[in-house]
Amino acid sequence: MNITLYDVSVWVLPLVIAITFHEAAHGFVARYLGDNTASEFGRVSFNPLRHIDPFGTLVMPAILLLSHSPFLFGYAKPVPVNFRALRNPRIGMVWVALAGPATNIALALAAASAFHFLAYVPASAAQWLADNLKNALVINVVLAVFNMLPIPSSPLM
């Protein structure tokens, strides 16, 4: 398996956007509903560097990629949320949890819609943009579905 710079360019950009928006959405919704924990940690941000987990975002995917694993897996730093600080903790934790997958679904729909504009892009960039949009669609749907799986977590995410 030969990985080219082109391959990296059409996978990394949609992946970074998907993960960054997903994690930021959790923080934005938590803050809106009364919990400032993520804000205090600087995690209510569209800066991807704030969401990188050194092992989960960089090392583990690199090891899997270099070992020719049949799948890739990784994760970002979870956004810290104190559900007890939410104005209505019971429903608030549901909204905070749904914020990430909902954002990924919105990004997938935006990527799918953007295919209509490929005809207006110069031919030299159309294939690169089409590959980015296809990967954005796939990545965001996979992230949304995976994040909807009921996996137990600690009370302080």
N, C-alpha and C positions, 0 to 999 in steps of 0.2 A: 504494500500500500504506500504509494508516494503522495505525500501531502504537499500541495503547491501553495504559493502565496495567494493565488486566486481562491483556493479552497478556504484558506484561513479568512480571507476578506469577506466571503459570502456567508460564513458561519459565525464568526466572532461578533460582528456588528449586530445582527438580529438577536443573538444570545445575550449580549451585554444590555441591549435595550429592554428585552423581555424581563431579565432578572432585576434590573434596576427599577423599572416601573412597577413590577410586582411587589418588591420589598418596600418601595416608597409608598405605594398605595396602602399597605398595612399601617404604616406610620401616619399618613395623612388622615385616614379614617379614625384611627385611635385618638389622634389629637382633636379631631372634630368632635368626637364623642366624649371628650373630657380627660383623656390620659396623655400627659405631656412627657412620659418616659422616653419615647423615641426621640422627641425633640431635644431633650436634655443630653442625649447621647449623640446628637448630630446625625440621626438616621432618617429624618424626614427630609430626604434629599434625592435629587436626580443625578447626583455625582456617583458614578459606578464604584469609585474607589472606597466609598463609605460602606458598601455592601459586600465587598470581597472578603471571603474567609480564606486565609492563605492555603490551608490544606484542602478544603472542600471545593474551592473555586479554581485553584491553580494546580496543586500537587496531584490530587487524586485523578482529575480528568487527564492530566499529562501522563501519569503512569498507565492508565487504561489505554490511552491513545498509543503510547510508545510500545506497549505490550501486545498491540493488535487485538485488543479485546473486541468481542462482537458487539459490545454496547458501550456507551459512555454515560457516566453519571457524575454529578457534582452538586454542589449546593452553595448558597450564599449565606452570609451571617444572618440569622433570624433577627427580625426587628424586635427589640424589647418592648413588651406590652404588659402593663399591670392592669389586668382586667378588673380588679377591685376599684381602680381609680376611675373607671368609666361611669358616666352618670347613671346608666342602666346596665349593670354588668351582664345580666343574663342575655339580653338581645344584642348588647354592644359587642360581646365577644363573637357572636355570629357574624355581625357586619364586618368586624375587623378581619376575621378569618376569610370571609368571602371577597374582600377587597382585592387581594392578590389575583385569585383566579378570574374574577370579573374583569380586572384590568387586562389580563392575558387574553380573554375572549374579545375584549374591545380592540386590542392590538391585532389579533388574528383577523377580525372583521375589517379593520383598516388596511391591513396588508392585502386581503382578498379584493377589497374595493380598489386599491391602488393599481391592480393589474390593468384596469381600464385605461390608465394613463400611459401605459407603455408605448402606445402608438405615437405619443407626442415627445418621446425621449429620443435623442440621437441614436442611430443604430449602433454606434460604437459602445454605448453604455447600456443599451436595452437588455442584453443578455445578463450582464452583471446585476442590474437592478431586478430583473425577473428572478434570478437565483436568490438574491437577498429576500425578495418578497415571498418566494416559495418557502425558504427556510424560516422566515419570520412566522409564516402561517403554521408550519409544522411545529416549531419550537413552542409557540404560544399555546397551541391546542394541547400539546403534550404536557406543558407546565400546568395548564388549567386543570386538566384531568387528573394528573398526578397529585396536585395539591388539594383535590377534592376527596382523595382517599382518606378514610378515617384513621389517622395515625395518632396515637396518644402523645401528648407533650406535657411539659411542666406548666404550672399555672402562670409562670412568668416566661413568656415566649421570647 
